[in-house]
Each structure stands twice: as C-alpha cells, then as structure tokens.
Amino acid sequence: KVVGVATQSPPESPPRARRGAPRAEKMGIIKSGKVVVMLSGRYAGRKAVVVKAHEDGTESHRFSHAIVAGIDRYPRKVSKSMSEAKRAKRTKIKPFVKRVNFQHIMPTRYVVDFDLKRLLDDASPTAEALHDARRTVKTVFEERYLNQAAAKAKSEKRAAGTQYFFKALRF
C-alpha cells in the first residue's frame, strides 16, 4: 500500500450514442400506401400497407407508429383446370389491421393505391373499430386481387406494388 497517493475515480464517459441505422420516422419514408414487411410479433414476415402514419405519436400512444392493413393468409395459386368454386375458395384472403411501432416494420420500395384511409377516420381507433375495419379490408383486398389487370392499365409502378403485395414473402 502506497501512503500519500490520492486515489482518483475514473473519469465519467459520455453517454453512448444509439447504434444502428437512422430511424425511419425521421426520414419520412413510411407514408400512406407504402408496402411494409412486419418484422416482429404474430405477423412477422407478412406484408402490410400503411393506412395512416403517426410520426410524433398520439395522445394515447406516445411513440411513432402506423396503422397498417396486411395479409395474414395469402391467396393460393389457381389454374384453368380448377372449377369456379375451387378458384373462389383459393383466392380468399385473411387480412389484419393493426397499430405497429415504426421499429417493427421495414418499408419496401413498393407503393399501392388502395384507398384504405376512409376505413379509419378516427385519429386513435379503438379495438372494436379495427375489428370492424378488418371485414371491409377483406373485401377491398379480394376485389383488388381479382382485378389486378384493370389496375395495371392505370399505373405500371403501382401495379408492380400490388403484384408484390399479394405474393407471399419467401424466406
């Protein structure tokens, strides 16, 4: 033991900066109509469309989030030899409507032109409103899936987004 030497505490280090890519909400990428991939939770790996984005959060949910409508069960392949009843059954879609933190979705380069904003008018929809909106989203998705050729004539870019949206992600 050394006598007469003062012990010093180590200097405090500055707070560590958060690592990783810049946050998506600061870049303004996640907007209405953008196709995103869900990254975590029950619908991880599923594609969804942003209905409404809240970059600064809301009164009840104080984090940046988006209301998304996506596909839980994708339509299956059909062929000409199948009967009309079998085709109708295989083209059914099971949708979901959910509020998701921006951290749990990954935006893609694709955009679709579904008009889903009118389904959710409230700034902060309740669970019952989301449940009711799911039924309406199902009809919109199924109708658009069956009429992709008509939408292709309008805009080639949005038609590519629609085609990408209705195909299951393979990984």
N, C-alpha and C positions, 0 to 999 in steps of 0.2 A: 504494500500500500504506500502510495506516494503522499507525503504530507505537504500541504500548502498549495496544491494544484486544484483549482476550481473546476468542478465538472460542469460541462455545458450540455444543455439539451440540444438535440439535433434541430436544425432549422426546419420550420414548417414548410412543407411543399405546397405549391399552389394546387387548387382543386383540379382534378383530372378532367380533361375535356371528354365528352362523349364520343366514342369512336363510331365509325361506320359511315355509310353514305348519307348525303344530306336528306333531310326529311321531305317526304313527298308533298306535304301540305304547304311548305314554303315555296315550292316550285310551281304550284298551281297546275299540276298535271291531272289531278283527279277532279274531273268535271262531269256534269250530267251527260250520259250517253256513252261514257268510256267503258270499254270492256276490261274487267279486272279479274285476277285469279285470287281466290281465297287462300290464305297461307296457313291458317290455324283454325282449330275448332272442328265442329261437326261437319262443316262443308269444305274442309281443306282439300285443295286440288280442283274444286269446282269453279266454273266461270260464272261471273255475275256482271250486271250492268249497273253503273252508278245512277241512281234515280235523283238523289239530292246530296250535295256535299256541304258539310258544315265545318269549314276550316278553323273557325275560332270556337267551336263547340256551341252548346246551347245552355240554357239556364239549368236544365235537369241533368245534362251530360256535358261536363266541363272539359271535354277533350275533343280533339279534332276527329271527326267521324263522318261516315257516309251512310245513307240508306241505300242498300243495294237489293236488286232483284236478280236471282240467279236460278240455275237449273240444278236440282238435286238428282233427278233421274233423266238422263238424256234419251232422245228418241233413238230407236234401233234401226238398222238397215232394212230396207224393203226392196223387193224385186217385182218385176212384172208378173211373174207366175203366181204370186200370192193373191188370195182373194181380197175383195174390198174390205171385208170385216177384219181380216188379219192385218191389212195395211193400216186401218184406222186404229187398231189396238197398239201396233208397234210405233206409231207416231205420237203417242201420248207423252206428255212432258209433266214431270213433277217439279214445280217451282218452289223457291223460298224467298221470303222478304225479310231482311234483317238489318239491324244497325250495327256497323262494324267500325272499329278503330282503324285509322289510316295505317297504323303499324302492321295490321294483319291482312292487308290486301296489296297485291302487286299490279300496278297498271300495265296494260299491254299497249301496243301501237294501234289497236283496232278501235273503231267507233261505230256504234249502231244508231239507227234513227227511230228507235221505239219511243212512243210518246207515253212515258210512264209517270211523268210529273203530276198529271191530273189525278192519278190514283191516290196520291198522298198530298193533300192540301195543307195539312197542319205542319207547323214548324217542328213540333215534337210529337209524333204519332204514338198512340197508345198500343199496347199489345193486341187489343181487340181490333184496332184499325189495321194493323199489319196483317192479322189473320184474315180479315175480310179482303184486304188488297191482294192476298195470295190467290184467291179464286179468280179475280179479274186478271191478274198477271198470267195465270194459266191459259185463259182464252186468248190473250194477246200473243203470248209466245207460240201457242199451237197454230193460230191463224197466220202468223208471220212465217213460221217454219214451213207451212204448206204452200205459201205464196212467195217463196224466195225469188222465183223467176221474174215476177212483176216488179219487185223492188230492185232487181239488178238493172232494169232498164232506166231507172231514175238516176242512181249514183253508183258508179263502179266501186268507189272506195268504201262506201257504207255497206254495199252488198258483200264485199270481201269480209267486213267485220261481222256481218250477220252470219255468213257461212262459217266463219271461225267460231263464233259464239255457240252455234248449235252442234258443234262437234266435240266429243268428249276429249279431255286432255289425257294423252297417253304418256305415262312415266313409270 
